[in-house]
Amino acid sequence: MRCGEYLAGPGQESDSLPLQPYWGYEDIAIFFALAALMNTAVRLCARFHVIAQSEITHPGMRLQFIIVLILSLCLYLTLKLRYRRPVVRALGWTAPSMRYTIIALTAGTSSAAGVALYLRTRHQTLPLGANMIILGSVLAPILEESLFRGFLLPVLARTAGNVWAVIGTGILFALIHGPTNVAHWLAFSAAGILYGWLRVASGTTTAAAIMHGVYNLTLILLSGASWG
């Protein structure tokens, strides 16, 4: 059985996601423990007035940048220091085929356009700015896809199979975004499941990240623009 075969269909080959990822649930627990420590550190900074108390509930762009970068580093070091093995490719960061690149671009744009239209009917907008665009379309998708589709999905797939791994990571993806109503739950869960499906179908985390980034960028631009 070839490496990565459990994500490939009959007669297909994929070497982007290992059949037996060299990490497991212990590593997942370590990463989330580090994330919890970082959350505690941020709250202590607010407690001692290093940052404003309002940053806890409504973190500014600078704090969000710092958090994304620290969590990305924690994920990388969790694997690198424990196993001394390559991390980036093992998380699925390889070039997708042209077919799945096109699917990622098309699906990301069209689904975001639908959500933006919904926001328009509700007279809602999203913040528009260079920092928001960079965070939403580049940094956040890299971290979130590395975590959910690169790190968690292979372990869950090894345990429960592809379908439950895609659904499970989709629900976790929604949970971490703190949905406040059923519509938000459905939207985030559906997006997470689509990213997971693309991860499995393409054999790469890159394809899922492209769709995620394009979705966020399109949504920011369309819903943040003036509708006249």
N, C-alpha and C positions, 0 to 999 in steps of 0.2 A: 504493500500500500504506500503510495507516494505521499510525501509531506503535503498537507493541505487538502488531501482528497476528500475529507469529510465535508468540505464546503463546495465541492465541485459535483456536477451532475455526472451521470453515466458517460464514460468516454471522455470527460473533460479533465483538465489538469489545472491546478492552482498551487503555487508555492508561496503565496503571499501570507497566508494564515496557517501556522503550523498545526498539524493534526494533534500534537501534544504540546501545547504552549508550555514553555519552561517555567512559567509562573503559575500560581494557584490562588486559592481563597485566602491563604495566609498573607500573601502579598497585597491582595485587595484590602484586607483588614488593616495592614500597615499603612497603605496609602490613605485610607479614610481616617485613620487615627492621626496622621500628619495633618490632614485637612481640618480635623477638629481642633488640633493644637493651634493651627493658624487662625481659626475662627476665635479661639480664646484670646490669642495675642491681639487681634484687632479690637476685641471688646475691652481688653485691658488698656490699650492705647486710648480708647475713648474715655475709659474710666479716669485715667490720669491726664486727660486733656491734651494728649499728643495729637489726636485728631478730634474733629468735632463729633459730638454725640449723634448728630443727624446722619453721619456717615454710616452708622450701623443699619439704619432702615433704608436710607437712600444714598448708597455709596457713589461718590463722584467718579469721574473718568480716571483720574490718577490712581485712586485706590483700586478700581477695577482692573486697571492695567497691571498693577503690582500683584494683585491676587492671582490673576491668570498666569503671570510669569512664574510666581512662586509655586503654584500647583503643578504647572508643567514641569518645573525642575524637580519637584517631589516625585512625580510619576516616573521621570527618567531615572533619577537616582535610586528609587526603590528597586528597580530592576537591575540597573547597572552595577550598583555596589553589592547587591546580594548574589548576582550570578556571573558578573564579569563577561557578559555576552552582548552581542549587538542588540540594540533596543529599537531603533527607528524602523528598520525593515520588519522586525518581528511584530511590531504593532500594526503592520499592514501598509506602511507608507511606501508604496511602490506605484509606478505609473500605470494608470488604468488604460484599457484599450480605447480606441477612438469611439467605439460604439457606446461604451458606458460614460465616457466624457460628455458626449452629446446628450445622453439621457439625463445625466446630472445637471447640465446647464438648462435643458428644456424643462425638466420637472421642477427645478428650483425656481426658475423664473415664473412659470405658469401658476404654481401653487401659491407663491408670494403675491402674485397679481390678484388672485382670488381673495386672499386674506386682506389685502389692501383695499379692495372694493368693499369688503364687509366693514372695515374700519371707516371707510368713507360714509357708508350709510348710517353709521353710529356717530358720525362727526368726531372721530378720534384721530389723533396724529401721533407720530413718533418723533423723538428728537432727531434733528438732522445736523450733522457737523463732522468735521474730519476725524475727530477722536472716536465718535460713535461708529463711523463707517469702518475705521481700522479695527476697532474692538469687535464689532458685530460680524464683519465679513471676513476677517483674517484670524485674529488671535483667539476669539472664543470658539470658532469652529475647529481650529487645530487642537485646542485643549479638549473640548467636549468629544470630538470624534476619536481622539487618541484614547480618552478614558472609556467611553461607552462602547464604541465599535472596535477599537483596537485592543483594549485591555480587558474589559469585562466580558464582551461577547464571546471570545474564544473559550474562556473557562466555562461559561454557562452552556455553550454549545456542546462542549465535551461532556458535560453532566446531563443535560436535558434535551439536547438536539437543537437543530438550527431554528425551528419555528418558535419554540419557547424562549430561546436565547434572544431572538429578534424582538418578540413581544415584551419580554422581561426588561431588556435594556431600553425599549421604547417607553415603558411605564416609568422606569427610574429616571429617564431623561425628562419626562413631564414633571415628575415629583420634584426634581432639583430646581426646576424653574418656578416653583411655588404658584401653581395655577389657583386662581381665586373663584372660579366658577366652572360649570360643566363644559361650557364652550371652550374655555382655555385648556381644560384637561384633554378634551378630544383633539384640539388642534396640536398641542405639544406631543401627545401620545402618537397621533397619526404621523407627525413629522418624524419622530424618533423611530417609528416602525419603518417608514420609508427609507430613512438613512441606513437602518439595519439591513433591510432587504437589499439595498444597493451595495452594502458592504459584502454581503454573502454572494450576491450575483456576480459582482465584478471581481471579487477576490482581493480588493484593495480598500483600505481606509481612505485613501486619497479621493476616490470617487464620491464617497459619502461626504467628505469635507468640502468638495467642490459644490455639491448640491446644497449643503448647509450654508456655505458662504454666499452663494448666489441668492439663495432664498432670503437670507438676512439683508443683503445689500439691496435687493429689489424691494423688499418690504420697507426698509428705511427710506429709500428714495421716493417710492410711490406714496407711502402714507405720510411722509414728512413734507411732501410738496404741497403747494397751494392748489386747491381744486377749483378755484375761480368763483 
